[in-house]
Amino acid sequence: MLRPETLESRTPLGMAGEIARLVADGSLEPGERLPTVREIAATLGVSAGTVAAAWRALADAGTIVSRGRAGTFVRTEPREWLSPRVQVMTSPGGPRRVEPVRLDLSHGTPDPAMLPALEDAFTRVAPRADTGRYHDLPVLPELHAHISETWPAPGVETFTVVDGALDGISRTLEQVARFGDRVAVESPGFPYFFDLLEALGAEPVPLALDRDGVTTGSLARALARKPAAVILQPRSQNPTGISMTPERARALAQVIMNAPDGRRVTIIEDDHSALISSAPDVTLARWVPNQVVHVRSFSKSHGPDLRIAALGGPARVVDRLVARRMLGPGWTSRLLQTVLLDLLTDPGPVARVRTARLIYRDRLDSMATALRRFGVDVGDPDGINLWVPVVDERAARMRLAASGIAVSAGSPYRAPTDDVTTPHIRVTAGALTANVRLVAEALAEAAEAPPVG
Ligand SMILES: Cc1ncc(COP(=O)(O)O)c(C=O)c1O
């Protein structure tokens, strides 16, 4: 935050230069609101015209932008295609222009070196590729068979293939939640969900987690508020890395069966890290099959740009979703489905994904152990992310940025209706290939950093 009394200069050019330096060294973050011209003028004892001239120079240089009555802000990078929380999550946490990012642990995406080679798969499937017709089945029969044989619960009514987990979840919510409905969701949880619920006009009801997954108490309390849907991440929960135990899955299903109106709620399960998660594949569909839409993404195991996930659930939801999708993208490219089927059945890529899962496990275990030695407890995380408790989120990110390490802000992972606010940062430790002890030490030091200015 800019405190006018700390400005030394009293001339337009001098003030503009000082503020530009504060932006450049990260003391003022993109998106921060600046005090009003009148406030600054009064504090510094200069005329409003002097401050306004400084503002004009900064706006001309592209450092600040005026948004009319909302105020004047440090300019953010032009990334309007990202949803609001995602912009915060990925904004530089510190003096990025001073120290270039040498180690990016902020992105939550898989290590490219761990993905199976696509060129081989494309070569193998090319002779089988078909241009397809509009009225063909949306899912290739062979892929359909593979998905249903490997699904964590038997007897699922309908399967389909969608363009990633978020596509499947967003389309499921469109079917089951209306404007004003409540939707229970983990907090901390995936920021895209909070932005999605906001876009749909739904109210998030926070669910708490312990080391075995969402707690039964928080689910019971959420169900008492009669949500239309509950979104769960059964494995490698983003950001905490918690995987739900089979016992917890059963206990949660019991809570749903016992709650008044519990049989009306739709459970959406986001198995976003499916094939790279080490924990058992769990689903509440074993107990409440008519209520569960389970989504298995291949983004983390086979690459986010494939944009492919499998989705299975009750026909009353999934058939409608498929029919609605026919009026938009239609289906997920059958050419890509053929590639995915090849990657899921050819021994080469199958072995590579299995190895990737073991390597991620090892990377997270090593980092969690190293952090524990430095007094930082991140539990026993699965997947690729760690949720690191810190004294102050911004100070921790700035401290790390000064050493060239980028991590994600933790606050966007909190549901807006959650009153727990313990600060954290999210660290994609699955991307770390070397220097575990050194990075753990930097993280532990950053975790202790006191709030800045
Ligand atoms: C919890 C969660 N859900 C969904 C996704 C997005 O998955 P997809 O690429 O399949 O849409 C991610 C990606 O990081 C995630 O962390």
The ligand as a Tripos MOL2 file, in Angstrom:
@<TRIPOS>MOLECULE
LIG
   16    16     1     0     0
SMALL
NO_CHARGES

@<TRIPOS>ATOM
      1 C1         -8.6580  -28.9710   -8.5580 C.3       1 LIG1
      2 C2         -8.4990  -28.8470  -10.0240 C.ar      1 LIG1
      3 N1         -9.5460  -29.0800  -10.8190 N.ar      1 LIG1
      4 C3         -9.4510  -28.9670  -12.1560 C.ar      1 LIG1
      5 C4         -8.2830  -28.5960  -12.7540 C.ar      1 LIG1
      6 C5         -8.2550  -28.4030  -14.2290 C.3       1 LIG1
      7 O1         -8.2640  -29.6280  -14.8500 O.3       1 LIG1
      8 P1         -8.5120  -29.7280  -16.4020 P.3       1 LIG1
      9 O2         -7.2390  -29.3360  -17.0790 O.co2     1 LIG1
     10 O3         -8.8220  -31.1780  -16.5950 O.co2     1 LIG1
     11 O4         -9.6690  -28.8460  -16.7360 O.co2     1 LIG1
     12 C6         -7.1480  -28.3670  -11.9770 C.ar      1 LIG1
     13 C7         -5.8860  -27.9460  -12.5970 C.2       1 LIG1
     14 O5         -4.9260  -27.6360  -11.9510 O.2       1 LIG1
     15 C8         -7.2680  -28.4800  -10.5730 C.ar      1 LIG1
     16 O6         -6.2270  -28.2270   -9.7820 O.3       1 LIG1
@<TRIPOS>BOND
     1     1     2 1
     2     2     3 ar
     3     2    15 ar
     4     3     4 ar
     5     4     5 ar
     6     5     6 1
     7     5    12 ar
     8     6     7 1
     9     7     8 1
    10     8     9 2
    11     8    10 1
    12     8    11 1
    13    12    13 1
    14    12    15 ar
    15    13    14 2
    16    15    16 1
@<TRIPOS>SUBSTRUCTURE
     1 LIG1         1 GROUP 0 **** ****
